[in-house]
Amino acid sequence: MKVDVCFSPALYPYYADSNNYIVVVVDIFRATTTMCAALKNGAKCIIPVASIEEAQQYKAKGYLVGAERNVKRCDFADFGNSPFDYTKEKVEGKEIVFTTTNGTQAIEAAANADVLTIGAFSNISALTEFCIQKQKDVMILCAGWNNRFNIEDTLFGGALAERLVVKGYASASDATKVALSMWQEAKSELKSYINRTEHIKRLEANNLQDSVEYCLTVDTANLVPLYDNVNKVLKL
């Protein structure tokens, strides 16, 4: 078995056999962390949509909607893209429509994968065990930023790849080796390493840095969301 890392949704179409992988979509700051938090707090499912227009259509039908663009909550939405928005009192038993700048675009890009899940530091141990049990190749798809490379998602790619390599997976590409190398350099002082990223600056500029520590904390959500590509929902 092998583990690969795709640095951006724009690169995903170039992985010809990617639909045969377990595809793990990751958007550390903050979409996949937020979706894990919502499901942990009892949301019935997440309905990821790529566009604002789709989210507004769902809102008009009475759905609860989380929507964000360029780190800011959309004015029509019930929630933004912070894991702290999705409390048990607000989401338990509810279907949540969700759209973000990068994370939901990455889910749409990989929607036809044989197995599609989402990953974050918050569910990394559960996700590792899931991949090992499935005995399938793994593709870590970084949401990045507007189809460009970013550091935080690649670091998660290295962290998950490291755990899988220890369990017998092989590194599939130069991209995996780069992600592993970055993780080895960063993991002892992760917060300091992350503080140099572009996205930290975006969050700080909008007073949204309160979720950073949570997004970097391991194993706050012991769950593995799976994408149902018939009904187009993420659920446990």
C-alpha positions as CSV (number, residue, x, y, z in Angstrom):
1,M,0.0,0.0,0.0
2,K,1.1,3.6,-0.6
3,V,0.4,7.0,0.6
4,D,0.5,10.1,-1.7
5,V,0.0,13.8,-1.1
6,C,-1.6,16.2,-3.6
7,F,-0.8,19.8,-2.7
8,S,-3.8,21.4,-4.4
9,P,-7.2,20.5,-5.9
10,A,-5.9,22.0,-9.1
11,L,-3.4,19.1,-9.3
12,Y,-5.9,16.4,-8.4
13,P,-7.0,15.6,-12.0
14,Y,-3.4,14.7,-12.8
15,Y,-3.6,11.7,-10.5
16,A,-5.1,9.3,-13.0
17,D,-5.8,6.5,-10.5
18,S,-6.9,8.8,-7.6
19,N,-10.5,7.5,-7.6
20,N,-9.1,4.1,-6.4
21,Y,-7.6,5.7,-3.2
22,I,-9.0,6.5,0.1
23,V,-9.0,10.3,-0.5
24,V,-8.5,12.4,2.6
25,V,-9.5,16.0,2.1
26,V,-7.7,18.3,4.5
27,D,-8.3,22.0,5.2
28,I,-6.7,22.6,8.7
29,F,-7.6,26.3,8.9
30,R,-10.5,25.6,9.2
31,A,-13.1,23.7,7.2
32,T,-12.2,20.0,7.9
33,T,-11.6,20.8,11.6
34,T,-14.9,22.6,11.7
35,M,-16.8,19.8,10.1
36,C,-15.3,17.3,12.5
37,A,-16.4,19.5,15.4
38,A,-20.0,19.8,14.1
39,L,-20.3,16.0,13.7
40,K,-18.8,15.4,17.1
41,N,-21.4,17.7,18.5
42,G,-24.2,15.7,17.0
43,A,-24.9,17.1,13.6
44,K,-26.9,14.6,11.6
45,C,-24.8,15.2,8.5
46,I,-22.9,17.9,6.6
47,I,-24.0,18.8,3.1
48,P,-20.9,20.4,1.5
49,V,-21.5,22.7,-1.5
50,A,-19.0,24.5,-3.6
51,S,-20.9,27.7,-4.3
52,I,-22.5,30.5,-2.4
53,E,-25.5,30.3,-4.7
54,E,-26.1,26.7,-3.7
55,A,-25.8,27.5,0.0
56,Q,-28.3,30.4,-0.4
57,Q,-30.8,28.1,-2.2
58,Y,-30.6,25.7,0.8
59,K,-31.0,28.6,3.2
60,A,-34.2,29.6,1.4
61,K,-35.5,26.1,2.0
62,G,-35.0,26.4,5.7
63,Y,-31.7,24.6,6.2
64,L,-29.0,25.7,8.7
65,V,-26.1,27.0,6.7
66,G,-22.4,27.6,7.4
67,A,-20.8,29.8,4.8
68,E,-17.4,31.5,4.6
69,R,-15.4,33.3,1.9
70,N,-11.9,34.7,2.4
71,V,-12.1,33.7,6.1
72,K,-15.2,35.8,6.8
73,R,-18.7,34.5,7.6
74,C,-21.2,35.2,4.8
75,D,-23.9,37.6,5.9
76,F,-26.8,35.2,5.1
77,A,-25.3,32.3,7.0
78,D,-26.2,30.9,10.4
79,F,-22.6,29.9,11.1
80,G,-19.1,30.8,9.8
81,N,-16.1,28.5,9.5
82,S,-15.1,28.3,13.1
83,P,-15.3,25.0,15.1
84,F,-16.6,27.0,18.0
85,D,-19.8,28.0,16.0
86,Y,-21.1,24.5,15.9
87,T,-22.1,23.8,19.5
88,K,-24.2,20.8,20.5
89,E,-27.1,23.1,21.3
90,K,-27.2,24.5,17.8
91,V,-26.4,21.5,15.6
92,E,-27.4,18.3,17.3
93,G,-29.7,16.2,15.0
94,K,-29.5,18.9,12.3
95,E,-28.4,18.8,8.7
96,I,-25.9,21.5,8.1
97,V,-25.1,22.9,4.7
98,F,-21.5,24.1,4.5
99,T,-19.5,26.1,2.0
100,T,-16.0,27.5,2.3
101,T,-13.3,29.1,0.3
102,N,-11.2,26.0,-0.2
103,G,-12.3,22.9,1.7
104,T,-15.7,22.3,0.0
105,Q,-14.1,22.9,-3.4
106,A,-11.6,20.1,-2.6
107,I,-14.5,17.8,-1.6
108,E,-16.2,18.6,-4.9
109,A,-13.0,17.9,-6.9
110,A,-12.7,14.4,-5.3
111,A,-16.4,13.6,-5.1
112,N,-16.1,10.5,-7.3
113,A,-13.4,8.8,-5.2
114,D,-14.1,5.2,-4.1
115,V,-13.8,6.4,-0.5
116,L,-13.7,10.0,0.5
117,T,-13.3,11.3,4.0
118,I,-12.0,14.4,5.7
119,G,-9.0,14.8,7.9
120,A,-7.7,17.1,10.6
121,F,-5.4,17.0,13.5
122,S,-8.6,16.6,15.5
123,N,-9.3,13.2,14.1
124,I,-5.9,12.0,13.0
125,S,-5.7,8.9,15.1
126,A,-9.2,7.6,14.2
127,L,-8.4,8.4,10.5
128,T,-5.1,6.5,10.7
129,E,-6.8,3.4,12.0
130,F,-9.6,3.6,9.4
131,C,-7.0,3.7,6.6
132,I,-5.1,0.8,8.0
133,Q,-8.3,-1.3,8.4
134,K,-9.4,-0.6,4.8
135,Q,-6.0,-1.8,3.4
136,K,-6.2,0.7,0.5
137,D,-3.9,3.3,-0.9
138,V,-4.3,6.7,0.6
139,M,-4.3,10.1,-1.2
140,I,-4.1,13.2,1.1
141,L,-5.7,16.0,-0.9
142,C,-4.7,19.4,0.5
143,A,-7.3,22.1,0.0
144,G,-4.6,24.8,-0.1
145,W,-5.6,28.4,-0.7
146,N,-7.4,29.3,-4.0
147,N,-5.8,26.2,-5.6
148,R,-2.3,27.2,-4.4
149,F,0.0,25.3,-2.0
150,N,-0.2,26.1,1.6
151,I,1.9,25.0,4.6
152,E,-0.6,23.9,7.2
153,D,-2.4,21.3,5.0
154,T,0.9,19.9,3.8
155,L,2.1,19.6,7.3
156,F,-1.0,17.5,8.1
157,G,-0.2,15.4,5.0
158,G,3.2,14.7,6.4
159,A,1.8,13.9,9.9
160,L,-0.7,11.4,8.5
161,A,1.8,10.0,6.1
162,E,4.3,9.4,8.9
163,R,1.7,7.4,10.9
164,L,0.9,5.3,7.9
165,V,4.5,4.7,6.9
166,V,5.2,3.4,10.4
167,K,2.4,0.9,9.8
168,G,3.9,-0.3,6.5
169,Y,2.7,2.1,3.9
170,A,5.2,3.2,1.2
171,S,5.8,6.8,0.2
172,A,4.3,7.1,-3.3
173,S,5.9,10.3,-4.6
174,D,8.3,13.2,-4.2
175,A,5.3,15.1,-2.8
176,T,4.9,12.7,0.0
177,K,8.6,12.9,0.8
178,V,8.4,16.7,0.9
179,A,5.4,16.6,3.2
180,L,7.2,14.1,5.5
181,S,10.3,16.3,5.5
182,M,8.3,19.4,6.4
183,W,6.5,17.6,9.2
184,Q,9.8,16.3,10.7
185,E,11.1,19.8,10.8
186,A,7.9,21.3,12.2
187,K,6.4,18.8,14.7
188,S,8.6,19.6,17.7
189,E,7.5,23.3,17.6
190,L,4.4,23.2,15.4
191,K,2.8,26.5,16.6
192,S,6.0,28.4,15.9
193,Y,6.3,26.9,12.5
194,I,2.7,27.6,11.6
195,N,3.0,31.2,12.8
196,R,4.9,32.0,9.6
197,T,2.1,31.0,7.3
198,E,0.0,33.2,5.1
199,H,-3.2,31.9,6.5
200,I,-2.3,32.8,10.1
201,K,-1.9,36.4,8.9
202,R,-5.3,36.3,7.3
203,L,-6.9,35.0,10.5
204,E,-5.1,37.6,12.6
205,A,-6.2,40.4,10.3
206,N,-9.8,39.4,10.9
207,N,-9.5,38.6,14.6
208,L,-10.1,34.9,14.0
209,Q,-7.0,33.5,15.5
210,D,-8.8,32.1,18.4
211,S,-9.4,28.7,16.7
212,V,-5.7,28.1,15.8
213,E,-4.8,26.2,18.9
214,Y,-7.9,24.0,18.6
215,C,-7.1,23.3,14.9
216,L,-3.6,22.1,15.8
217,T,-4.8,19.9,18.8
218,V,-4.7,16.2,18.2
219,D,-7.6,13.8,18.7
220,T,-10.4,16.0,19.9
221,A,-12.8,14.2,17.7
222,N,-12.7,10.4,17.6
223,L,-14.6,10.0,14.3
224,V,-14.2,9.5,10.6
225,P,-16.7,11.3,8.4
226,L,-17.5,9.5,5.1
227,Y,-18.8,11.1,1.9
228,D,-21.9,9.5,0.4
229,N,-21.5,10.5,-3.2
230,V,-25.1,9.4,-4.1
231,N,-26.8,11.7,-1.5
232,K,-23.8,14.1,-1.5
233,V,-23.5,14.3,2.3
234,L,-20.8,13.7,4.9
235,K,-21.9,11.6,7.8
236,L,-20.5,9.2,10.4
